[in-house]
C-alpha cells in the first residue's frame, strides 16, 4: 500500500514516520465584514452618483432610463444612482460667441489674434459682383436646454454653418458700397432675424443675442480706391449734417423774427388806433367847448400852443411896429436873459 503524505493519522497515533495536516482557523465573522465593506462601498458609490449641483448660470436636463424626466434649476439636487438617472448640465445664462474671419487667441487689455487668414470665411461676393472682406461675430444663448440637447447633433457647428450661409446671402443682396459704409446696421439686423427664424424652425433651443460686423474692408489691391470713396461718403454725410443743422437753426430764427415783426406791427396798429381815437375824442371835446364860448376857447388854444412851442425856440425877438428903424430891445428868452 502506497503512502499518502496528506493522509491524516489516526487519533493517538504517534511516531516520526507519518505527516500531520495543519489546521486553518477561519473566523466566523470574516464573511460578515466583507459583506459590510461591500455594502458600504456600494452606498458611497450610490451617494456620489445620486448627488449633483447646478450653478446659478446653469440648467440641468435629467434623463431616467434614457427618457426625459425633468429640467432642474440652480441648487443642490438628487437623482437615482447607478446610471438610472443621467443629468446633463448646460450653461444657459452664459453668452457664447462664434468668430468668423478671425480668431481671438487671448482676450484682455492687449488682445491677441491669430495670424492665420480665414479667406474661406470672410471673402464674400456682393450684389454688384465685387468682393468684400467681411469679419463678424455671433453671440447666442441656450434658451431651451432640452431642445438644444435632443434636436441638434453638433450645436456649435450648426450655428457656424447657418451664420455663414445667412450672412453671405444678405451681403450678396447689396452693393459693395452699402456693405462698406451705410448698410452695416441693416445687414446685422436682417442676418440676426433670419438666423433666429431658422433656428426657431429647427427647434434648436438657441437664442441669437447679437450679430455684429467687425472689420469690413475691400480686397487689398483696390483698398486705396475704396478708402477714397469712404472718405467722400463721410464728407458728404458731414456736409448734409451741417446743412441740416443750419436749416434747423435758421428756420426757428426766421419764425421768431417773423413773430416779433408781427407783434410789433400789431402793437403799432393798436397804438395808432388808440391815439386816433384819443385825438378824436379830444377834438370833439374842444369843439364842444368852442361852440359854447368861441373867444375864450380860441384864446386858451393860442396860449396852450405858445406854451408848447416856445420851449423849443432858441432865439425869440419881439418887434414893436411903432419903433420904426430904431434899435429894439432884444429879449433872449431861450438863454434866460435880455439884451
Buried (B, 14 or more C-beta within 10 A) or exposed (E): EEEEEEEEEEEEEEEEEBEEEEEEEEEEEEEEEEEEEEEEEEEEEEEEBBEBEBEEEBBBBBBEEEEEBBBBEBEEBEBBBEEEBBBEBBBBEEEBEBBBBBEEEEEEEEEEEEEEEBEEBBBBEBEEEBBBBBBBBBBBBBBBBBBBBBBBEEBEEBBBEBBBBBBBEBBBEBBBBBBBBEBBEEBBEBBBBBBBEBBBEBBBBBBBBEBBBEEBBBEEEEEEEBEEBBEEBEEEEEEEEEEEEEEEEEEEEEEEEEEEEEEEEEEEEEEEEEEEEEEEEEEEEEEEBBEEEEEEBEEBEEEEEEEEEEEEEEEEEEEEEEEEEEEEEEEEBEEEEEE
